[in-house]
Structures are given as C-alpha cells and as structure tokens.
C-alpha cells in the first residue's frame, strides 16, 4: 500500500507533490500492474474521475475567457496580483509538471516561458489534452489519484475562478448556468 502523508506540508522552497520516492511507488508509469499495490487498487476505469476533472477544467476555463477583450490578458487589479496571462501560464505549468511526473516519474522544476495571452490559452489547451492522454494510458493508484485531485487539479480550478472574477471586474460578466448539468466529455478538447 502507498503510505503517503496527505497532511505533509512542503518545506521552505519546496513545491513538490510530496516525497518523490513515495509517489513513484503509487504511479504505474510502465502500465504494468505492480503486485504490491493490488490490494489498494479500486476499479478506476483508467482514471475516469481524473479525466472528467480535466474535461471539467477545460469547460470552466472556456467559460471564464469567453468574450474577453484583447486587453484582458494584461488586466491587473493591483501591483502584487497576477494578470490573466500570468495565471494561465501558472496553470499550464501545474498541468505540465503533473503530466511529466505521471509519464516519466520525475518532478520538473523548470518554469515555462511566458507567452502572450492567446498563445498561453492555446498552450494550456494542448497541455490539458496531453494530461488527459496520460491519464488514459497510465492507471494510477487511488491514493495518488486523490492527491492529484486535491493538489494540482484543484489548484487549477481555483485559478479559473480567479480568471472568472477578473473577467467580471474587466466588464465581461460570466453568464450563470447550472454547471452540474453541462455536457462534459473527457478527451474532447477544442
């Protein structure tokens, strides 16, 4: 069983998902079933919930940037706040690091270059698709799946809320809808 302290806080300067060796044991990178994890695996249908979370992120992100004007990427509400472009860059970085860890079993600490807003959006969409593909090909231990949901995927969702708020402050109010009724389809990225 993967023993990972879910309450562990990163040490100063650390931005990792926890102890890398412990997490490596929870990721079935090669696609081969590891005997010692058999008792901890539940029918995960190849990460169906994680893939649905990624598709939900895509849907909510599309809503948050819909009808934004050409200056929205540089919109700033204070000197110490991020612009929408910087937020999307950070969200891309979270997804990229998650995908690299799942597919290669290593943590990449290299910060991505900053692009203009539209290029950041395109790159973010591509990385959503790449992460979904990684989830479809690498069955993950349920403990690790929970960590991904409560860590980087929830972080990205929070940042989408920030973009939605900034969009409203920039004069582009997000239309209300029942998000629980939205048609969300994993593997379908625009």
Residue, then its C-alpha position, 0 to 999 in steps of 0.5 A: x500500500x502507498x503510505x503517503x502523508x496527505x497532511x505533509x506540508x512542503x518545506x521552505x522552497x519546496x513545491x513538490x507533490x510530496x516525497x518523490x520516492x513515495x509517489x513513484x511507488x503509487x504511479x504505474x508509469x510502465x502500465x504494468x500492474x505492480x503486485x504490491x499495490x493490488x490490494x489498494x487498487x479500486x476499479x478506476x476505469x483508467x482514471x475516469x474521475x481524473x479525466x472528467x476533472x480535466x474535461x471539467x477544467x477545460x469547460x470552466x476555463x472556456x467559460x471564464x475567457x469567453x468574450x474577453x477583450x484583447x486587453x484582458x490578458x494584461x488586466x491587473x487589479x493591483x501591483x502584487x496580483x497576477x494578470x490573466x496571462x500570468x495565471x494561465x501560464x501558472x496553470x499550464x505549468x501545474x498541468x505540465x509538471x503533473x503530466x511529466x511526473x505521471x509519464x516519466x516519474x520525475x518532478x520538473x522544476x523548470x518554469x515555462x516561458x511566458x507567452x502572450x495571452x492567446x498563445x498561453x490559452x492555446x498552450x494550456x489547451x494542448x497541455x490539458x489534452x496531453x494530461x488527459x492522454x496520460x491519464x488514459x494510458x497510465x492507471x494510477x493508484x487511488x491514493x495518488x489519484x486523490x492527491x492529484x485531485x486535491x493538489x494540482x487539479x484543484x489548484x487549477x480550478x481555483x485559478x479559473x475562478x480567479x480568471x472568472x472574477x477578473x473577467x467580471x471586474x474587466x466588464x465581461x460578466x460570466x453568464x450563470x448556468x447550472x454547471x452540474x448539468x453541462x455536457x462534459x466529455x473527457x478527451x474532447x478538447x477544442 
